[in-house]
Amino acid sequence: MSVKVVVNGYGTIGKRVADAVAAQPDMELVGVAKTRPNFEARMALDKGFPLYVLAGREPDFKNADMEISGTVDDMLKAGDIVVDCTPGNIGAGNKPVYDAADIKAIWQGGEDHELAGISFNAHSNYDDAFGCDYARVVSCNTTGLSRVISTLDAAYGIEKVRATLCRRSADPGDIKKGPINAIIPELKMPSHHGPDVTTVMPHINIDTIAIKVPTTLMHLHILNMMLKQDCTTRDVIDVLGENSRIRFVGDGITSTAEIMELARDMNRPRSDMWENCVWDASINVSDRELYLFQAIHQESDVIPENVDCIRSMTETERDGAKSIRKTNKAMGL
C-alpha cells in the first residue's frame, strides 16, 4: 500500500522532492501547494500533479488559467505525511495547521531542530525517525558533512572534525541575493554548521567556519578529521567508495563548474548531483589525521534524504540501508 505524500511549497526543494516521491513505487504524490501562479505552478500541472493553494488565493490561479484541486487544508486531508518545503523560518508557523490536520510532517534544514525534535540523515540516524510524527531533514551542508562523518566514524571512530565551508551565495535562479563581487566571512565562529551536525550525531566533536563566495553552483568543504584508529589513504578511499551517496570526481575535474557539467552530461534531472562529490586525489591520511575536499550541490543533496525520512516516519521500511537502496534505484542514483 502506497504512502500518500503531499508537498507544501513547490520551489527549489519542493519540486525536486515531488519528482523524487512520484518516482518511488511505494509512494503516491497526491498534491503540491503553491502560493502564487508562477511558472513552477504551471510545470506542476503539466506533470499531472494536483495543485493546491492557500485559501483566498483561488481567484489568482483562476485568472492565470490554472486548474486547482482545492486549498492547502484540503490537500492535508488527502495525505499521510506532508513534506514542508516552504522558505526557511516559514515552516514553523505551519505546525499548528499540520497538528489540526493530524498529519505527520517533515521540515527542511532552514527550520530549527527544536521544531521537530529529530534531525534526520539517512546514513547517520535513520532509526531515530522511525514511527515519529515530526522530523527535520538537515540542510544541504549538514547532509554533506553527516554522510562523510558517519561513514568514517563507523569505520575508524572520530576524535574531532574541523571544517571550512565555502558557501555559494545564492541558488542559480535567485535574483535577490549576493555577494556579486565579494567574499563574506561568517564572523560568528564556530559557524552554525557544526552544532547542526551534532543534532544528528551528538557524540561528534566538530567545529566549523564558513565564508560566502560569489558563485551559485555548489558549496565546497575543506575537511580535516582526526581518526581514532590507524588507517591509510587507500583505506579511506575504499570506505568512502562504499557509500552510494558519495561520488569520487577526477578525470580532469578540478572545479565545481566541471562537476555541474558532468551532471549535465549524465542527463541528470535539472543537472542535479545528489551525491557528495569528493576529490579522491585530495584524500590524505597521516598519523590518523585526514584531509579532503568535497563539493555539495545545495539544490539537490537533501532530496533522497527526504524520501528516506518518509519511509522511516511512516514505518514502511525498517532497514535504513534498504530504504537508501530503494530511493537510489527509483531516482537513478
PESUL-V765579 format. One record per pair of residues at least 12 apart in sequence whose C-alpha atoms are under 10 Angstrom apart, sorted by the first residue. I is the first residue (numbers start at 0). J is the second residue. Records with the same first field share a line. If there is no record, write none. Layout:
I->J  J
This chain:
0->24  25  26  27  315
1->23  24  25  26  27  28  79  315
2->20  23  24  25  26  27  28  29  78  79  80  309  310  313  314  315
3->20  25  26  27  28  29  30  77  78  79  80  81
4->17  20  21  26  27  28  29  30  31  74  75  77  78  79  80  81  82  103  104  309
5->17  20  27  28  29  30  31  32  49  51  71  74  75  76  77  78  79  80  81  82  83  104
6->20  28  29  30  31  32  33  50  51  71  74  75  78  80  81  82  83  84  85  104  105
7->30  31  32  33  34  51  52  71  74  75  81  82  83  84  85  90  93  106
8->31  32  33  34  51  52  82  83  84  85  86  90
9->31  32  33  34  39  40  43  50  83  84  85
10->32  33  39  40  84  85  86
11->39  84  85  86  170  172  173  297  298  299
12->83  84  85  86  107  297  298  299  300  301  302  305
13->31  32  33  82  83  84  85  86  107  302
14->31  39  40  42  43  84  302
15->84  268  269  271  298  299  301  302  303
16->28  82  83  84  299  301  302  303  304  305  306
17->29  30  31  43  48  82  302  306
18->43  46  48  268  302  330
19->302  303  305  306  326  327  329  330  331
20->302  303  305  306  307  309  326  329  330
21->48  329  330
22->326  328  329  330  331
23->306  325  326  327  328  329  330
24->325  326  329
25->310  315  316  325
26->306  309  310  315
27->78  79
28->48  49  78
29->48  49  50  74  75  77  78  79
30->43  47  48  49  50  51  68  69  71  73  74  75  77  78  81
31->43  44  48  49  50  51  52  68  71  74  75  81  82
32->48  49  50  51  52  53  67  68  69  70  71  74  75  83  84  85
33->50  51  52  53  56  60  70  71  85
34->51  52  53  54  56  57  59  60  71  85
35->52  53  56  57  59  60  63
36->52  56  57  59  60  61  62  63  64  65
37->60  63  65
40->52  60  65  66  67
41->60  63  64  65  66
44->65  66  67
48->67  68
49->66  67  68  69  74
50->65  66  67  68  69  70  71  74
51->66  67  68  69  70  71  72  73  74  75
52->67  68  69  70  71  72  73  74
53->69  70  71  72  73
54->69  70  71  72  73
55->70
56->70
57->69  70
71->96
72->96  97  99  100
73->100
74->100
75->96  97  99  100  101  102  103
76->97  100  101  102
77->100  102
78->100  101  102  103
79->101  102  103  104  309  313
80->97  101  102  103  104  105  132  133  309  312  313
81->97  102  103  104  105  106  133  309
82->103  104  105  106  107  134  135  136  305  306  308  309
83->97  104  105  106  107  135
84->105  106  107  108  109
85->106  107  109  110
86->107  109  110
87->106  107  108  109  110  111
88->107  108  109  110  111
89->109  110
90->105  106  107  109  110  111  114
91->106  109  110  111  113  114  115
92->114
93->106
94->106  114  115  133
98->132
101->132
102->132  133
103->130  131  132  133  134  309  312  313
104->131  132  133  134  135  309  312
105->117  118  119  132  133  134  135  136  305  308  309  312
106->118  119  133  134  135  136  137  305
107->119  134  135  136  137  138  139  301  305
108->135  136  137  138  139  140  141  142  195  301
109->135  136  137  138  139
110->135  136  137  138
111->135  137  195
112->134  135  136  137  195  198  199
113->134  135  198
114->133  134  135
115->131  132  133  134  135  136
116->128  131  133  134  135  198
117->131  132  133  134  135  136  137  198  199
118->133  134  135  136  137  138  195  196  197  198  199  200  308
119->134  135  136  137  138  141  142  145  196  198  199  200  304  305  307  308  311
120->135  136  137  138  141  142  143  145  146  149  196  198  199  200  301  303  304  305  307  308
121->136  142  145  146  199  301  303  304  305  306  307  308  311  319  320  322  323
122->142  145  146  147  148  149  150  242  244  304  307  319  320  323
123->142  145  146  147  148  149  150  152  153  199  200  319
124->145  149  199  200  319
125->199  304  307  308  310  311  312  317  318  319  320  322  323
126->308  311  312  314  317  318  319
127->199  308  311  312
128->307  308  309  310  311  312  313  314
129->308  309  310  311  312  313  314  315  316  317  318  319
130->309  310  311  312  313  314  315  317
131->308  311  312  313  314
132->312  313
133->308  312
134->305  308  309  311  312
135->305  308
136->199  301  302  304  305  306  307  308
137->195  196  198  199  301  304  305
138->192  195  196  297  300  301
139->218  275  295  296  297  298  299  300  301  302
140->164  166  192  193  195  196  218  219  220  275  294  295  296  297  300  301
141->191  192  193  194  195  196  197  198  199  295  301
142->195  196  199  274  275  295  297  300  301  304
143->196  218  220  244  245  273  274  275  276  293  294  295  296  297  300  301
144->160  162  192  193  195  196  220  222  275  293  295
145->195  196  197  199  200
146->239  242  244  245  274  275
147->222  238  239  242  244  245  275  277  293
148->160  196  200  203  205  222  224  239
149->199  200  203
150->235  238  239  240  241  242
151->224  226  235  238  239
152->203  226  227  228
153->238
154->226  227  228  230  234  235  238  239
155->225  226  227  228  229  230  235  238  287
156->203  225  226  227  228  229
157->202  203  204  205  224  225  226  227  228  287  288
158->202  203  204  205  224  225  226  227  228  287  288
159->202  203  204  205  206  223  224  225  226  227  288
160->193  203  204  205  206  207  222  223  224  225  226  288  289
161->189  193  204  205  206  207  208  221  222  223  224  225  290
162->189  190  192  193  205  206  207  208  209  220  221  222  223  224  290  291  292
163->189  190  192  206  207  208  209  210  219  220  221  222  223  292
164->185  190  192  207  208  209  210  211  218  219  220  221  222  293  294
165->182  183  184  208  209  210  211  212  213  214  217  218  219  220  221  294
166->182  183  184  209  210  211  212  213  214  215  216  217  218  219  220  294  295  297
167->210  211  212  213  214  215  216  217  218  219  295  296  297
168->181  182  183  210  211  212  213  214  215  216  217  218
169->211  212  213  214  215  216  217  297
170->214  215  216  217  296  297  298
171->214  215  216  217  298
172->215
173->215
177->211  212  213  214  215
178->211  212  213  214
179->212  213  214
180->212  213  214
181->211  212  213
182->210  211  212  213
183->209  210  211  212  213
184->208  209  210  211  212
185->208  209  210  211
186->208  209  210
187->208  209
188->206  207  208  209
189->205  206  207  208  209
190->206  207  208  209  210
191->206  207  208  209
192->205  206  207  208  209
193->205  206  207  208
194->206  207
204->224
205->223  224
207->220  221  222
214->255  256
215->255  256  296  297
216->255  256  258  259  294  295  296  297  298
217->254  255  256  258  259  272  294  295  296  297  298
218->255  293  294  295  296  297
219->254  255  276  277  292  293  294  295  296
220->277  291  292  293  294  295
221->281  290  291  292  293  294
222->282  289  290  291  292  293
223->283  284  288  289  290  291  292
224->284  287  288  289  290  291
225->284  285  286  287  288  289  290
226->284  286  287  288  289
227->287  288
228->286  287  288
229->284  285  286  287  288
230->284  285  286  287  288  289
231->282  283  284  285  286  287  288  289
232->279  280  281  282  283  284  285  287  289  290
233->279  282  283  284
234->284
235->279  282  283  284  289
236->277  279  280  282  283
239->277  279
240->277  279
242->274  275
243->274  275  323  324  327  332
244->272  273  274  275  276  300  303  323  327  332
245->273  274  275  276  277  293
246->272  273  274  275  276  277  278  279  293  294
247->274  275  276  277  278  279  280  293
248->261  275  276  277  278  279  280  293  294
249->276  277  278  279  280
252->278
253->278
254->278  294
255->276  293  294  295  296
258->270  272  276  294  295  296
259->271  272  296
267->330  331  332
268->330  331
269->298  299
270->296  298  299
271->296  297  298  299  300  302
272->294  295  296  297  298  299  300  332
273->295  296  297  298  299  300  301  302  303  304  327  330  332
274->294  295  296  299  300  301  303  332
275->293  294  295  296  300
276->292  293  294  295  296
277->291  292  293  294  295
278->291  292  293  294
279->291  292  293
280->292
281->293
302->326  330
303->322  323  325  326  327  329  330  332
304->322  323  326
305->326
306->322  323  325  326  327
307->319  320  321  322  323  324  325  326  327
308->322  323
309->322
310->322  323  326
